[in-house]
Amino acid sequence: LGRAEGLLEDISQLTRVGGWEVSFPSGKLMWTSQIRRIFEADGSFQPETETMSELLPPEAFELVNGAIRDAARLGRPFDIEFDAVTLRGNAVRLRSIGYPEQVDGRTLRVVGTLADVTAQRKAEAERRRYEALNEQVSRLSGIGGWEFDVLTKETVWSPQVRKIYEVDETYNPPLEDHPKFVAPESSEAVALARRRAVVEGLPAEIDFQ
């Protein structure tokens, strides 16, 4: 049992996912050590409702309380995200998944997980900013991008390529449609460039109609 608990603790630290439970009717809240680490609390810290109101903005506090209340009263599981502040004053973005444990229709406790998704959400926001900038540069320069998967034979066009060809904003051409977008006089040169790239692994730069 000790080795299993140690393994779970290691996994919890690696994934930055902790566990919690609220017992009923006492309303007592318990955290695993990983949640204490997320909130930058020491091992002796005992969470209370008053403490949580200091760690969560008002809207987040109401969201969390409402989710736990509905889980206890209505048997409704939840999956929520919210902002919080650690005991050291650092802002974090958290995701919590919870569900009720019931016996004969009576909720004994609500248990769940808490994950620190701050880095993940920051990376997603950065990627969206990069994609928006890339799209803006593409529109200004009139240059689009495309990708062809040799294994699946699927083609992906950027929005600017779709704009150049005046097709629907979600359109990606199937392989059999490729010739439709190349003038007959350019088809041989395009086919040769594609063959050099796919078969020989060589870069290709061509002008075509």
C-alpha positions as CSV (number, residue, x, y, z in Angstrom):
1,L,0.0,0.0,0.0
2,G,2.8,2.4,0.9
3,R,4.5,1.9,-2.5
4,A,1.2,2.4,-4.3
5,E,0.6,5.6,-2.4
6,G,4.1,6.8,-3.2
7,L,3.5,6.1,-6.9
8,L,0.2,8.0,-6.8
9,E,2.0,10.9,-5.2
10,D,4.8,10.9,-7.8
11,I,2.2,10.8,-10.6
12,S,0.3,13.7,-8.9
13,Q,3.4,15.8,-8.8
14,L,4.3,15.0,-12.5
15,T,0.8,15.8,-13.8
16,R,0.2,18.7,-11.3
17,V,-3.2,17.2,-10.6
18,G,-4.4,16.9,-7.0
19,G,-7.5,15.5,-5.3
20,W,-10.1,17.0,-2.9
21,E,-13.3,16.0,-1.1
22,V,-16.1,17.7,0.7
23,S,-17.9,15.6,3.3
24,F,-21.6,16.0,4.1
25,P,-23.3,17.2,6.2
26,S,-20.2,18.6,7.9
27,G,-19.0,20.4,4.8
28,K,-15.4,19.6,5.8
29,L,-12.9,20.1,3.0
30,M,-9.8,17.9,2.5
31,W,-6.9,18.4,0.1
32,T,-4.1,16.2,-1.1
33,S,-0.6,17.4,-0.9
34,Q,-0.5,18.3,-4.6
35,I,-3.3,20.8,-4.1
36,R,-1.4,22.4,-1.3
37,R,1.6,22.7,-3.7
38,I,-0.7,24.3,-6.3
39,F,-1.8,26.9,-3.8
40,E,1.8,27.2,-2.5
41,A,0.7,26.1,1.0
42,D,2.8,24.2,3.5
43,G,1.9,20.6,4.6
44,S,0.1,21.7,7.7
45,F,-2.3,24.0,5.9
46,Q,-6.0,23.1,6.4
47,P,-8.4,24.7,3.9
48,E,-11.6,26.3,5.2
49,T,-14.4,28.1,3.4
50,E,-13.1,31.4,4.7
51,T,-9.7,30.7,3.3
52,M,-11.1,29.7,-0.1
53,S,-12.9,33.1,-0.3
54,E,-9.5,34.7,-0.1
55,L,-7.9,32.5,-2.7
56,L,-10.7,32.8,-5.3
57,P,-12.1,35.9,-6.9
58,P,-15.8,36.4,-6.1
59,E,-17.1,35.0,-9.4
60,A,-14.8,32.0,-9.1
61,F,-15.8,31.4,-5.5
62,E,-19.5,31.4,-6.5
63,L,-18.8,29.1,-9.5
64,V,-17.0,26.5,-7.3
65,N,-19.5,26.7,-4.5
66,G,-22.4,26.4,-6.9
67,A,-20.9,23.4,-8.6
68,I,-20.3,21.6,-5.3
69,R,-23.8,22.6,-4.1
70,D,-25.5,21.2,-7.3
71,A,-23.4,18.1,-7.1
72,A,-24.5,17.5,-3.5
73,R,-28.2,18.4,-4.0
74,L,-28.8,17.2,-7.5
75,G,-26.2,14.5,-8.0
76,R,-24.7,16.5,-10.9
77,P,-21.0,16.1,-11.8
78,F,-19.1,19.1,-13.0
79,D,-16.1,20.2,-15.0
80,I,-15.1,23.9,-14.5
81,E,-12.3,26.3,-14.9
82,F,-11.6,29.4,-12.8
83,D,-8.9,31.8,-11.7
84,A,-7.3,31.7,-8.3
85,V,-4.5,33.2,-6.3
86,T,-2.0,31.2,-4.3
87,L,-1.1,31.9,-0.7
88,R,2.0,33.7,-2.1
89,G,-0.1,35.9,-4.3
90,N,0.6,34.2,-7.6
91,A,-2.3,34.1,-10.2
92,V,-3.1,30.6,-11.5
93,R,-5.7,29.1,-13.8
94,L,-7.3,25.9,-12.4
95,R,-9.6,23.2,-13.7
96,S,-11.7,21.1,-11.4
97,I,-13.7,17.9,-12.1
98,G,-16.0,16.7,-9.4
99,Y,-18.8,14.2,-8.8
100,P,-21.0,13.1,-5.9
101,E,-20.8,9.9,-4.0
102,Q,-24.3,8.9,-2.9
103,V,-26.0,6.1,-0.9
104,D,-29.7,5.7,-1.2
105,G,-30.0,9.1,-2.9
106,R,-28.1,10.9,-0.1
107,T,-24.8,12.6,-0.8
108,L,-22.0,11.5,1.5
109,R,-19.3,13.5,-0.1
110,V,-18.3,15.3,-3.3
111,V,-14.9,14.3,-4.6
112,G,-12.8,15.6,-7.4
113,T,-9.5,16.6,-9.0
114,L,-7.8,20.0,-9.3
115,A,-5.3,20.7,-12.0
116,D,-3.1,23.6,-12.6
117,V,-3.6,24.5,-16.2
118,T,-1.9,28.0,-16.1
119,A,1.0,27.0,-18.4
120,Q,-1.3,25.2,-20.8
121,R,-3.7,28.1,-21.1
122,K,-0.9,30.6,-21.5
123,A,0.6,28.5,-24.3
124,E,-2.8,28.3,-26.0
125,A,-3.3,32.0,-25.8
126,E,0.2,32.5,-27.2
127,R,-0.5,30.2,-30.1
128,R,-3.7,32.0,-30.9
129,R,-1.8,35.3,-30.9
130,Y,0.8,33.8,-33.2
131,E,-1.9,32.4,-35.5
132,A,-3.7,35.8,-35.6
133,L,-0.4,37.6,-36.4
134,N,0.5,35.0,-39.1
135,E,-2.9,35.4,-40.7
136,Q,-2.6,39.2,-40.7
137,V,0.9,39.0,-42.3
138,S,-0.5,36.5,-44.8
139,R,-3.3,38.9,-45.8
140,L,-1.0,41.8,-46.1
141,S,1.5,40.0,-48.2
142,G,-1.0,37.9,-50.3
143,I,1.0,34.8,-49.4
144,G,-0.7,31.6,-48.1
145,G,0.5,28.3,-47.0
146,W,-0.4,24.7,-47.6
147,E,0.4,21.2,-46.5
148,F,0.1,17.8,-48.1
149,D,0.2,14.6,-46.0
150,V,1.8,11.9,-48.1
151,L,0.4,9.1,-46.0
152,T,-3.3,10.2,-45.8
153,K,-3.2,12.1,-49.1
154,E,-4.9,15.0,-47.3
155,T,-4.3,18.6,-48.2
156,V,-4.7,21.6,-45.8
157,W,-4.9,25.2,-47.1
158,S,-4.4,28.3,-45.0
159,P,-7.2,30.9,-45.2
160,Q,-5.1,33.1,-47.6
161,V,-4.8,30.2,-50.1
162,R,-8.6,29.7,-50.0
163,K,-9.0,33.4,-50.6
164,I,-6.6,33.3,-53.6
165,Y,-8.7,30.5,-55.1
166,E,-12.0,32.0,-54.0
167,V,-13.3,28.9,-52.3
168,D,-15.3,28.3,-49.1
169,E,-13.4,29.2,-45.9
170,T,-13.5,25.6,-44.7
171,Y,-12.5,24.0,-48.0
172,N,-9.5,21.7,-48.3
173,P,-9.1,20.1,-51.8
174,P,-9.1,16.3,-52.0
175,L,-6.3,14.8,-54.1
176,E,-8.5,14.3,-57.2
177,D,-9.4,18.0,-57.2
178,H,-5.8,19.3,-57.3
179,P,-5.7,19.5,-61.1
180,K,-8.7,21.8,-61.1
181,F,-6.6,24.6,-59.6
182,V,-3.8,24.5,-62.1
183,A,-4.0,25.7,-65.6
184,P,-3.3,23.1,-68.3
185,E,-0.1,24.7,-69.4
186,S,1.3,24.5,-65.9
187,S,0.1,21.0,-64.9
188,E,3.3,19.3,-66.0
189,A,5.6,21.6,-64.1
190,V,3.5,21.3,-60.9
191,A,3.4,17.5,-61.2
192,L,7.2,17.4,-61.6
193,A,7.7,19.7,-58.6
194,R,5.3,17.5,-56.5
195,R,7.1,14.4,-57.6
196,R,10.5,15.8,-56.7
197,A,9.3,16.8,-53.2
198,V,7.4,13.5,-52.4
199,V,9.7,11.0,-54.0
200,E,13.1,12.6,-53.8
201,G,12.6,14.8,-50.8
202,L,13.8,17.9,-52.6
203,P,12.4,21.4,-52.2
204,A,10.5,23.0,-55.1
205,E,9.9,26.6,-56.1
206,I,7.9,27.2,-59.2
207,D,5.7,29.9,-60.8
208,F,2.5,28.6,-62.3
209,Q,-0.9,29.6,-63.5
